Amino acid sequence: MSMFKDIPVDVGVIYEGERIRRKDMYVELGGPDVKEKFELVRVKKAEEVEDGKITIVGPDLKEMEEDKVYPFGILIEVAGPKLEAELEGVIERRIHAFSNYIEGFMHLNQRYDIWLRLSKKSFEKGLNSFDYVGKVLHKLFKSELPIIEKMQVTFITDSKKVKELYDEALQVYEARDARARGLKDEEVDKFYGCVLCQSFAPSHVCVITPQRYSNCGAISWFDGRAAASIDPKGPIFTIERGELLDPVAGEFSGVNEAAKKKSLGEITRVQLYTAFGRPHTSCGCFEGVAFYIPEVDGFGIVHRGFKDTTVNGLAFSTIADSTAGGRQVDGFHGLSIEYMRSPKFLQADGGWKRVVWVPKEVKERVKNFVAAEILDKVATEDEAKTIDEVKTFLKEHNHPVVERWKEEAVPVEEAAPTGTLQEAEMIPVATAATLPITAGGFKIILKDAKIYAKKVIIRSQKSEKTEKR
């Protein structure tokens, strides 16, 4: 872009989706190894903002040690007669897209989960100061959102200052989320969609309703409405709700049409309140994942900040890889913390009555929105670190999911022994030239398979929908 002649690296949409691996990075800002990191937009009075001002608090890029990880914060203050506080979240979410326009500068996630990397190649080209990043953001924001008349950017890398503003940012996020609660999906005729993450997940279409926040946790229904009004051709758009096809699973004709159009036909049906069948797609910026645990017929939940392995032996990163990419994966469901507070949370699957394990940090954050008699029966990493320990905990606390275990298995009655069949002989129960098995987001294909079993158990058959939910 000609407007960036003073920037030492290229700037353009071509760099969206660029991944910078650890071996190729110069420095990392925020990310999973740093607790305090944030990006925050505040609307200010015109006299409080100096247009084009860029401030760096703490070491600049050129002063950082190579291969190191630093705490990081971005504070953007904007002013304009048409700007209101309700637009802060909308503007804030565009930091992700605009930062990724910069060659060799990777931005992932949002709010308090941001994760940035600068590549060695771009640093060597001269991208050695946040001043350049600030100039790019300033020009892109004012070009794409003309209602911003004045804008100043502050980059914070001083750990004490990051901590101070991080605590303030959390309070701002919570206040925004609280404003959005109360309105119901049934009370509106429009939802909103977001495709900001399609540079990383091409078939992902985030559907935002009053009771289902964006997966990233940064865009509410009110934010979506504001974004679509100020930038109708932007990445956040209006979805006509259409006909209600399934009130329990949350399927709407208008959502299906929008998902098909925006995913270029890859996704044709979406059910908003379930992790089975046609679940909402998952991007990669989600705050957490609900993952099905077949051994207990319930869900575990893990968030991005959880450092240990979950009860199924997998870390967040592994579960996220099985979920992300804009796919619909049965039993793996990317979601936001705010959606966990919603009455529509996994409504078709049993909601919180189906959740069996969750990190204590998440439990603390949602405790005021879940019935106490249920929440006390959900294990955390303090009570259970394995599936066997989860089972024990659920039984001891009489979790509702235990009722689902009581269905009796009916064994096939054994035939009388004959002289031609030995007692221990195995019998073939399945034979196929190609036998696909899907589990944990992976497909395993057995070639020329013949499966033998010593015993066959037949359970009463239910429809797939009823069985899973």
Secondary structure in CASP SS format (residue, H / E / C, confidence):
PFRMAT SS
TARGET T0000
AUTHOR 0000-0000-0000
METHOD secondary structure of the structure
MODEL  1
M C 1.00
S H 1.00
M H 1.00
F H 1.00
K C 1.00
D C 1.00
I C 1.00
P C 1.00
V C 1.00
D C 1.00
V E 1.00
G C 1.00
V H 1.00
I H 1.00
Y H 1.00
E C 1.00
G C 1.00
E C 1.00
R C 1.00
I C 1.00
R C 1.00
R H 1.00
K H 1.00
D H 1.00
M E 1.00
Y E 1.00
V E 1.00
E E 1.00
L E 1.00
G E 1.00
G C 1.00
P C 1.00
D C 1.00
V C 1.00
K C 1.00
E C 1.00
K E 1.00
F E 1.00
E E 1.00
L E 1.00
V E 1.00
R E 1.00
V E 1.00
K C 1.00
K C 1.00
A H 1.00
E H 1.00
E H 1.00
V C 1.00
E C 1.00
D C 1.00
G C 1.00
K C 1.00
I E 1.00
T E 1.00
I E 1.00
V E 1.00
G C 1.00
P C 1.00
D C 1.00
L H 1.00
K H 1.00
E H 1.00
M C 1.00
E C 1.00
E C 1.00
D C 1.00
K C 1.00
V E 1.00
Y E 1.00
P C 1.00
F E 1.00
G E 1.00
I E 1.00
L E 1.00
I E 1.00
E E 1.00
V E 1.00
A E 1.00
G C 1.00
P C 1.00
K C 1.00
L C 1.00
E C 1.00
A H 1.00
E H 1.00
L H 1.00
E H 1.00
G H 1.00
V H 1.00
I H 1.00
E H 1.00
R H 1.00
R H 1.00
I H 1.00
H H 1.00
A H 1.00
F H 1.00
S H 1.00
N C 1.00
Y C 1.00
I E 1.00
E C 1.00
G C 1.00
F E 1.00
M E 1.00
H E 1.00
L E 1.00
N C 1.00
Q C 1.00
R H 1.00
Y H 1.00
D H 1.00
I C 1.00
W E 1.00
L E 1.00
R E 1.00
L E 1.00
S E 1.00
K H 1.00
K H 1.00
S H 1.00
F H 1.00
E H 1.00
K H 1.00
G C 1.00
L C 1.00
N C 1.00
S C 1.00
F H 1.00
D H 1.00
Y H 1.00
V H 1.00
G H 1.00
K H 1.00
V H 1.00
L H 1.00
H H 1.00
K H 1.00
L H 1.00
F H 1.00
K H 1.00
S H 1.00
E H 1.00
L C 1.00
P C 1.00
I C 1.00
I C 1.00
E C 1.00
K E 1.00
M E 1.00
Q E 1.00
V E 1.00
T E 1.00
F E 1.00
I E 1.00
T C 1.00
D C 1.00
S H 1.00
K H 1.00
K H 1.00
V H 1.00
K H 1.00
E H 1.00
L H 1.00
Y H 1.00
D H 1.00
E H 1.00
A H 1.00
L H 1.00
Q H 1.00
V H 1.00
Y H 1.00
E H 1.00
A H 1.00
R H 1.00
D H 1.00
A H 1.00
R H 1.00
A H 1.00
R C 1.00
G C 1.00
L C 1.00
K C 1.00
D H 1.00
E H 1.00
E H 1.00
V C 1.00
D C 1.00
K E 1.00
F E 1.00
Y E 1.00
G E 1.00
C E 1.00
V C 1.00
L H 1.00
C H 1.00
Q H 1.00
S H 1.00
F C 1.00
A C 1.00
P C 1.00
S C 1.00
H C 1.00
V C 1.00
C E 1.00
V E 1.00
I E 1.00
T E 1.00
P C 1.00
Q C 1.00
R E 1.00
Y C 1.00
S C 1.00
N C 1.00
C C 1.00
G C 1.00
A C 1.00
I C 1.00
S C 1.00
W H 1.00
F H 1.00
D H 1.00
G H 1.00
R H 1.00
A H 1.00
A H 1.00
A H 1.00
S H 1.00
I H 1.00
D C 1.00
P C 1.00
K C 1.00
G C 1.00
P C 1.00
I E 1.00
F E 1.00
T E 1.00
I E 1.00
E E 1.00
R C 1.00
G C 1.00
E C 1.00
L E 1.00
L E 1.00
D E 1.00
P C 1.00
V C 1.00
A C 1.00
G C 1.00
E E 1.00
F E 1.00
S H 1.00
G H 1.00
V H 1.00
N H 1.00
E H 1.00
A H 1.00
A H 1.00
K H 1.00
K H 1.00
K H 1.00
S C 1.00
L C 1.00
G C 1.00
E C 1.00
I C 1.00
T C 1.00
R C 1.00
V C 1.00
Q E 1.00
L C 1.00
Y C 1.00
T C 1.00
A C 1.00
F C 1.00
G C 1.00
R C 1.00
P E 1.00
H C 1.00
T C 1.00
S E 1.00
C C 1.00
G C 1.00
C C 1.00
F C 1.00
E C 1.00
G E 1.00
V E 1.00
A E 1.00
F E 1.00
Y E 1.00
I E 1.00
P C 1.00
E C 1.00
V C 1.00
D C 1.00
G E 1.00
F E 1.00
G E 1.00
I E 1.00
V E 1.00
H E 1.00
R C 1.00
G C 1.00
F C 1.00
K C 1.00
D C 1.00
T C 1.00
T C 1.00
V C 1.00
N C 1.00
G C 1.00
L C 1.00
A C 1.00
F H 1.00
S H 1.00
T H 1.00
I H 1.00
A H 1.00
D H 1.00
S C 1.00
T C 1.00
A C 1.00
G C 1.00
G C 1.00
R E 1.00
Q C 1.00
V E 1.00
D C 1.00
G C 1.00
F E 1.00
H E 1.00
G E 1.00
L E 1.00
S C 1.00
I H 1.00
E H 1.00
Y H 1.00
M H 1.00
R C 1.00
S C 1.00
P C 1.00
K C 1.00
F C 1.00
L C 1.00
Q H 1.00
A H 1.00
D H 1.00
G C 1.00
G H 1.00
W H 1.00
K H 1.00
R H 1.00
V E 1.00
V E 1.00
W E 1.00
V C 1.00
P C 1.00
K H 1.00
E H 1.00
V H 1.00
K H 1.00
E H 1.00
R H 1.00
V H 1.00
K H 1.00
N H 1.00
F H 1.00
V C 1.00
A C 1.00
A H 1.00
E H 1.00
I H 1.00
L H 1.00
D C 1.00
K C 1.00
V C 1.00
A E 1.00
T C 1.00
E C 1.00
D C 1.00
E C 1.00
A C 1.00
K C 1.00
T C 1.00
I H 1.00
D H 1.00
E H 1.00
V H 1.00
K H 1.00
T H 1.00
F H 1.00
L H 1.00
K H 1.00
E H 1.00
H C 1.00
N C 1.00
H C 1.00
P H 1.00
V H 1.00
V H 1.00
E H 1.00
R H 1.00
W H 1.00
K H 1.00
E C 1.00
E C 1.00
A C 1.00
V E 1.00
P E 1.00
V C 1.00
E C 1.00
E C 1.00
A C 1.00
A C 1.00
P C 1.00
T C 1.00
G C 1.00
T C 1.00
L C 1.00
Q C 1.00
E C 1.00
A C 1.00
E C 1.00
M C 1.00
I E 1.00
P E 1.00
V E 1.00
A E 1.00
T E 1.00
A E 1.00
A E 1.00
T E 1.00
L E 1.00
P E 1.00
I E 1.00
T E 1.00
A E 1.00
G C 1.00
G C 1.00
F E 1.00
K E 1.00
I E 1.00
I E 1.00
L E 1.00
K E 1.00
D E 1.00
A E 1.00
K E 1.00
I E 1.00
Y E 1.00
A E 1.00
K C 1.00
K C 1.00
V C 1.00
I E 1.00
I E 1.00
R C 1.00
S C 1.00
Q C 1.00
K C 1.00
S C 1.00
E H 1.00
K H 1.00
T H 1.00
E H 1.00
K H 1.00
R C 1.00
END
